[in-house]
Amino acid sequence: MELTKKGHACVRLTKGGRTLVIDPGAFSEEDAAAGADAVLITHEHPDHLDEGRLRVALEGRPGTEVWAPRAVAERVSAAFPGRVHTVGHGDTFEAAGFAVEAHGELHAVIHPDLPRIANVGFVVDGALFHPGDALTVPERPVAVLMLPLHAPWNKFSEVLDYVREVGPERAYAVHDGLLADAGLAVYGRNLGPQGPGTGRTAYARLAPGDSTTV
């Protein structure tokens, strides 16, 4: 399948002429969800869910379906009956011809004073894992990890240890929309040959609009 970065936490996967989009949020490109056959949402935060754009995508393509945690599904399901599905940890389903598994239950801790919300990561075709806003280790090996690079809830040591624990062949940066070029360079150096080491994993970052085959 082809993987295209659509800005910040959003990726677009295509296979056999069908398209699956994960986390088209407010920091993603405006057309991130447009024309998608299926959309997966990990959680309700606006940088992962731009509800207005999602509704436009659903209105523009009657066949588009959505899979998301209950808090997200309840916000849009009434307007699109039968097209919005609630998912949680352990669920498996097919979305636009892609085999999907749900892993994880909660958003990472931002601060103890803030309540934690539901967050579900998705393994696609047994090969690629997008964890959303959590350092969830999927209950199966994966070849490709979408790596949350920078957020109010993480620090570099956690990011590096997460890569080592999951142990994919490749890790691609997501959740990088708050970083300027200097910050991206620092993370790239620390996750590259000059850093402490990512084990067997090769790290790379796709700029918005760039694609690769996974």
ABEGO torsion letter per residue (X at the ends): XBBBBAEEABBBBBBGGBBBBBGBBAABBAAAABGBABBBBABABAAABBAAAAAAAAAABAABBBBBBAAAAAAAAAABBGABBBBBBGBBBBBGGBBBBBBEABBBBABAABBBBBBBBBBBGGABBBAEBBBBBBABBBABBBBBABBAABBAAAAAAAAAAAGBABBBBBGAAABBAAAAAAAAAAABAABAEAEABBBBBBBBGBBBBX
